[in-house]
């Protein structure tokens, strides 16, 4: 477990460091304060983020460049007694406001496979989280068939956008975002590529792959500065034979030369 900078300022000669730790339930964060010139981590303080009396908490994921926020999945009473859910929901907690909020309200569906929050330190893009849901969460899209689709939640506006739109029995899963929020990679058994070369033939050339056999493949999509998917950028990156699987995609790091390198 690595300890990473949380916040620093010219007027405060300290550096906060944080790491998310989960052992079943609840979620615990370890904090420390040290002089900027110090090398060793000092003064650990244990902060309990969740106080569930029922249900579980799973997969806490920590924001990377500035680890001031975490996301996690829970079926428990995260927001207090009586708030337990019948299915998995996604939650977001941020240090600066000590604000814990529920991202999804899945109704008869469920939400899972969430990513860590994206970073905004050296980019104009907003912070967002991607996840999978079988719920109909985007008022401007349609997931009434309850298919597992990729969604994003943008923190500032609270907007949820449906990133994929496929029909059963297609399964979309395992989204992973670049730290800057420029792109998303994910698994799918669908034929979702729309890259004909018109969007960006230099940095995102078409592969010519299709997925008519319904095998599990890896896909890529770019987002604009408002975290909206760019039409023409959905690209199938793998093309395995029927019955094979390609998965667990990860995309390059925060700094620009490594952004969106698969």
HELIX and SHEET records of a PDB file:
HELIX    1   1 UNK A  256  UNK A  258  5                                   3    
SHEET    1   A 4 UNK A   4  UNK A   5  0                                        
SHEET    2   A 4 UNK A  15  UNK A  22 -1                                        
SHEET    3   A 4 UNK A  27  UNK A  34 -1                                        
SHEET    4   A 4 UNK A  45  UNK A  48 -1                                        
SHEET    1   B 4 UNK A  57  UNK A  62  0                                        
SHEET    2   B 4 UNK A  69  UNK A  74 -1                                        
SHEET    3   B 4 UNK A  89  UNK A  94 -1                                        
SHEET    4   B 4 UNK A  99  UNK A 102 -1                                        
SHEET    1   C 4 UNK A 111  UNK A 112  0                                        
SHEET    2   C 4 UNK A 128  UNK A 133 -1                                        
SHEET    3   C 4 UNK A 149  UNK A 154 -1                                        
SHEET    4   C 4 UNK A 160  UNK A 162 -1                                        
SHEET    1   D 4 UNK A 172  UNK A 177  0                                        
SHEET    2   D 4 UNK A 183  UNK A 188 -1                                        
SHEET    3   D 4 UNK A 217  UNK A 222 -1                                        
SHEET    4   D 4 UNK A 235  UNK A 236 -1                                        
END                                                                             
